[in-house]
Amino acid sequence: MKHKNTPPFDINCRRCPRLATFLDGIREKYPDYHGLPVEPFGDEKARLLIVGLAPGMHGANATGRPFTGDHAGIILYETLHRFGFASAAESHSADDGLILSNCRITNAVKCLPPANKPVGSEVNECNNFLAEELSTLWPGSVILALGGLSHKACVKALTGRQKDYPFGHLAEKKLGQLTLLDSYHCSRYNTQTRRLTPKMFDEVFERIIQLLGFNPKDR
């Protein structure tokens, strides 16, 4: 596996007609919103890649940065900061100066889907971008999949068989020279119902540090 400098991304992508048309309407309704495919954010040489499902309507779709501006990013960025991956504990806007170190955040689907639910063909179409992005990771890197759909997208992108890699919180599997680690998604529903607690999320990042073999706070 050879490291490439820049994760693949196309802000003008219109491969999925339903998503492209939906975003056209969103930009008319919310002219100040980003309303386009959302670019991966963070360290281009990251050893940790966090994969969400898709941008949120009033979060990444509005700000143009993954997990920024909505509830899902609260526990994520606070945890990243505490474990040394982020320069700040809160993410408000794409120009707030927050920096990620040894970490990058992306989505399995780069465009906001209607009702926050991409269809299978859209996940598959965007999977080429995810596969290319995974190919930029250094050997020994960790992929953190947030939720079952993101997990499945990662397995597909790494050409694994889904039945060999079932999703489960804190489940981990080797795929080639990379480790895929799962967590429940840090959504409002999961955190408020305590399906995912701060302690459970801390355990995920404690395992990430063990797998990486270094503590970001020491770098």
DAMO-V261116 format. One record per run of one state. SS is the DSSP state (helix for helix, strand for strand, loop for the rest). FROM is the first residue (numbers start at 1). LEN is the number of residues. Records with the same first field share a line. If there is no record, write none. Layout:
BEGIN
SS: FROM-LEN  FROM-LEN
END
This chain:
BEGIN
loop: 1-16  30-11  43-5  53-7  64-8  83-3  87-13  101-2  108-6  117-3  135-7  147-1  158-4  165-7  176-2  184-4  193-5  213-3  219-1
helix: 17-13  60-4  72-11  114-3  120-15  148-10  162-3  188-5  198-15  216-3
strand: 41-2  48-5  86-1  100-1  103-5  142-5  172-4  178-6
END
